[in-house]
Amino acid sequence: MILVLHGDAPFNKPSYQYAIARKIAKENQNVVAVGVLRPGYTDSKGNRSKGERGEATGDNYTKEVLTSIHRLAENLKKKYNPSKVVLVGHSGGAAISANLLAEYSSDYTNALLISCPCDLHRWRKHMKALQDNAPIWDAKVNSLSPIEEVKRINNATQITVLHGTGDKVVPLNIANKYVKALETNKQKVKFVALKGQGHAIAFNKKVFELVKELIQ
């Protein structure tokens, strides 16, 4: 079973997670793929997920959000009885996926983290500078920063980090630091950099190749 989590989507109503899940299900046998609408979000068809969306500034990578998504995963596991549960997250969805690996270390088998702002505090400083020192990035948040949670991840979990070298939203050095933290903690990690690619790489063909590896 694969859960696909969308990014923070500050300017649109995310539905691309559904398309990714459909493509994964179509291309792989014996796989249930589910596009997850994160708590508080509304998709392009007007469907709304219960919970708090926040300001889309990395402010909702909270324990409450993790609990909500994990509850969904547990219900799906009861229905489908999967041999593996794999997380595929893009941007903020990748940060939440990384936090799920730490918070529920025995419940998720593998994960693909795409364009992940996995060092939350460093990323928020970057976004503040990118947006002309907008004060919204100074607001206190209760989010968990994935780079601070790596020691809680099960060492049997395979983590694949995919990042574009030209990503201006989440600079490559943030991905590098997260990967280094995983390696220092003896985690199983694979880092794949897409030369010249930016932040919007969730439909890159490499995503679907890496998913195949993670479900084998």
C-alpha positions in Angstrom: 0.0 0.0 0.0 1.3 3.4 -0.9 0.1 6.7 0.5 0.8 9.9 -1.5 1.0 13.2 0.3 0.8 16.6 -1.5 2.8 19.7 -0.6 1.8 22.8 1.3 0.0 24.2 -1.8 -0.2 27.9 -0.6 -1.9 29.1 -3.8 -4.0 26.2 -5.1 -6.3 23.4 -4.1 -4.1 20.2 -4.3 -5.3 17.2 -6.3 -2.1 16.1 -8.0 -1.6 13.5 -5.3 -4.6 11.6 -6.7 -3.0 11.6 -10.2 0.3 10.3 -8.8 -1.5 7.5 -6.9 -3.5 6.5 -10.1 -0.3 6.3 -12.1 1.5 4.2 -9.5 -1.5 1.8 -9.2 -1.7 1.5 -13.0 2.0 0.8 -13.4 2.4 -1.8 -10.6 0.7 -5.0 -9.8 -0.8 -5.9 -6.4 -0.5 -2.3 -5.2 -3.1 -0.1 -3.6 -2.2 3.6 -4.0 -4.1 6.3 -2.1 -3.8 10.0 -2.7 -4.2 11.7 0.7 -5.8 15.1 1.1 -3.9 16.6 4.1 -5.9 17.8 7.1 -7.6 21.2 6.6 -7.1 21.2 2.8 -9.7 21.4 0.0 -9.1 19.8 -3.3 -10.0 21.0 -6.8 -13.4 19.3 -6.6 -14.4 20.9 -3.3 -13.7 17.9 -1.1 -12.4 19.0 2.3 -10.3 17.1 4.9 -11.0 17.8 8.5 -8.4 19.6 10.5 -6.3 22.8 10.4 -4.6 23.8 7.2 -2.6 26.6 8.7 -0.8 29.2 6.6 1.1 26.8 4.4 4.4 28.0 5.9 5.5 24.7 7.3 3.3 25.3 10.3 1.2 22.2 10.1 3.8 19.4 10.3 2.5 18.8 13.8 1.8 15.8 16.0 -1.9 16.4 15.5 -1.6 16.1 11.7 0.6 13.0 12.1 -2.1 11.4 14.3 -4.8 12.2 11.8 -2.9 10.7 8.8 -1.7 7.7 10.8 -5.3 7.0 11.8 -6.2 7.0 8.1 -3.3 4.6 7.4 -4.4 2.3 10.1 -8.0 2.1 8.8 -6.6 1.4 5.3 -4.4 -1.3 6.6 -7.4 -3.0 8.2 -9.2 -2.9 4.9 -6.4 -4.0 2.6 -4.0 -5.9 4.9 -0.9 -4.9 3.0 2.5 -6.5 3.3 4.2 -3.1 3.1 3.2 0.5 3.7 5.2 3.0 1.6 5.0 6.8 1.9 5.5 9.1 -1.1 5.5 12.7 -0.1 6.2 15.9 -2.1 7.5 19.1 -0.4 5.5 19.6 2.8 4.0 16.1 2.3 7.6 14.8 2.3 8.3 16.5 5.6 5.2 15.0 7.1 6.2 11.6 5.7 9.6 11.9 7.3 8.0 12.7 10.6 5.6 9.8 10.3 8.6 7.5 9.9 9.9 8.8 13.2 6.6 9.1 15.2 5.4 5.6 14.1 8.7 3.9 13.4 7.4 0.3 13.1 4.4 1.1 10.9 5.9 2.3 7.7 8.2 0.2 5.6 9.8 2.7 3.2 9.5 6.2 2.0 10.2 8.4 -1.0 10.8 12.1 0.0 10.6 14.5 -2.9 11.7 18.1 -2.7 11.6 17.8 1.1 12.0 20.9 3.4 13.4 18.4 6.0 15.3 21.0 8.0 12.3 23.1 8.9 14.0 26.0 10.6 16.7 26.4 7.9 14.0 26.2 5.2 11.8 28.8 6.9 14.7 31.2 7.1 15.3 30.6 3.4 11.7 31.4 2.6 11.7 34.5 4.6 14.7 35.8 2.6 13.1 34.6 -0.6 9.9 36.6 0.1 11.5 39.9 1.0 11.6 39.2 4.8 7.8 38.6 5.0 7.0 38.6 8.7 4.7 35.5 8.4 7.9 33.4 8.4 8.8 34.6 11.9 5.6 33.3 13.5 6.1 30.5 16.0 5.1 27.1 14.8 4.5 23.7 16.6 5.8 21.7 13.6 8.3 18.9 14.0 11.5 19.3 12.0 12.4 16.0 10.3 16.1 16.5 10.7 15.7 16.6 14.4 13.7 13.3 14.4 16.0 11.0 12.5 17.2 9.0 15.6 13.7 7.8 16.1 13.4 6.2 12.6 13.6 2.4 12.4 16.9 1.4 11.0 15.2 -1.2 8.7 13.3 1.6 6.9 14.6 2.4 3.4 14.4 6.1 2.8 14.9 7.6 -0.7 15.4 11.3 -1.0 14.8 12.9 -4.5 15.7 16.5 -5.1 16.2 18.9 -8.0 19.6 20.6 -8.1 17.9 23.8 -9.3 15.2 23.8 -6.6 14.8 27.4 -5.5 11.9 26.7 -3.0 13.9 24.1 -1.1 17.6 24.5 -1.8 19.6 21.4 -2.4 21.7 21.9 0.7 18.7 21.3 2.9 18.3 17.8 1.3 22.0 17.2 1.6 22.0 18.0 5.4 19.0 15.7 6.0 20.7 12.9 4.1 23.9 13.4 6.0 21.9 13.3 9.3 20.4 9.9 8.2 23.8 8.6 7.2 25.3 9.7 10.6 22.6 7.8 12.3 23.2 4.6 10.2 19.9 4.8 8.4 19.3 3.2 5.1 19.2 6.1 2.7 19.5 6.7 -1.0 20.0 10.2 -2.4 19.0 11.0 -6.0 19.6 14.5 -7.4 17.9 15.5 -10.7 20.3 17.8 -12.5 18.8 21.2 -13.3 15.3 20.3 -12.1 13.3 22.6 -9.8 10.8 22.1 -7.1 7.9 20.7 -9.1 9.3 17.2 -9.8 6.5 15.1 -8.4 5.6 13.8 -11.9 9.2 13.2 -13.0 9.7 9.7 -14.4 12.3 9.1 -11.8 9.6 9.3 -9.1 7.9 6.2 -10.5 11.1 4.3 -11.0 12.0 4.8 -7.4 8.6 3.8 -6.2 9.1 0.5 -8.0 12.3 0.0 -6.1 10.6 0.7 -2.8 7.8 -1.8 -3.2 9.9 -4.7 -4.3 
